[in-house]
Amino acid sequence: MKGKTGDYKLTGTVTQTDVPDDVSLQVPVEIRVPGGKPVVKLVRTAEEPVEFTVPVANQGAKAVLDP
């Protein structure tokens, strides 16, 4: 099923462990959608888990860390 960007949303959570509480990094998360080009979203980590949401056009989108 195809649609306009934003018809579907991919939501994920990035959690960092085994680092001091004051460490915050930008982590590249590659969003892969069937039939589309991969898109990289930068997610800033924090001492608590960080949730991100990306609008996507197709079902079946996947998020890949450290592509």
C-alpha positions as CSV (number, residue, x, y, z in Angstrom):
1,M,0.0,0.0,0.0
2,K,1.5,3.3,-1.0
3,G,0.5,6.8,0.1
4,K,1.8,10.3,0.7
5,T,4.6,10.9,3.1
6,G,3.0,11.2,6.5
7,D,0.2,8.6,5.8
8,Y,2.2,6.3,8.2
9,K,4.6,6.9,11.0
10,L,7.6,4.9,12.2
11,T,8.3,5.3,15.9
12,G,11.3,4.0,17.7
13,T,13.4,4.5,20.9
14,V,17.1,5.0,21.3
15,T,18.6,4.0,24.6
16,Q,22.2,4.5,25.6
17,T,23.8,2.4,28.4
18,D,27.1,2.1,30.2
19,V,28.0,5.8,29.7
20,P,28.1,8.7,32.2
21,D,24.8,10.6,32.6
22,D,26.1,13.8,30.9
23,V,27.0,12.0,27.6
24,S,24.8,13.0,24.7
25,L,25.4,12.0,21.1
26,Q,23.8,12.4,17.8
27,V,23.1,8.9,16.5
28,P,22.3,8.3,12.8
29,V,19.2,6.2,12.3
30,E,18.6,5.1,8.8
31,I,14.9,4.8,7.8
32,R,14.3,2.2,5.1
33,V,11.0,2.0,3.4
34,P,10.1,-0.7,0.8
35,G,10.4,0.9,-2.7
36,G,12.0,4.1,-1.4
37,K,15.4,5.6,-0.8
38,P,16.8,5.4,2.7
39,V,16.7,8.5,4.8
40,V,19.0,9.3,7.7
41,K,17.5,11.0,10.8
42,L,19.9,12.2,13.6
43,V,18.6,11.4,17.0
44,R,20.2,13.0,20.1
45,T,20.7,10.6,23.0
46,A,20.2,11.5,26.6
47,E,20.4,9.8,30.0
48,E,16.8,8.6,29.5
49,P,15.6,6.7,26.4
50,V,14.7,9.1,23.5
51,E,11.7,8.4,21.3
52,F,11.6,9.5,17.7
53,T,8.8,9.5,15.0
54,V,9.3,9.8,11.3
55,P,6.5,10.2,8.7
56,V,6.8,7.5,6.0
57,A,4.8,6.8,2.8
58,N,4.6,3.0,3.0
59,Q,4.0,0.2,5.5
60,G,6.9,-2.0,6.4
61,A,9.4,0.8,7.2
62,K,12.4,-0.2,9.3
63,A,14.9,1.8,11.4
64,V,18.6,0.7,11.3
65,L,21.2,2.0,13.8
66,D,24.8,2.4,12.6
67,P,24.0,1.7,8.9
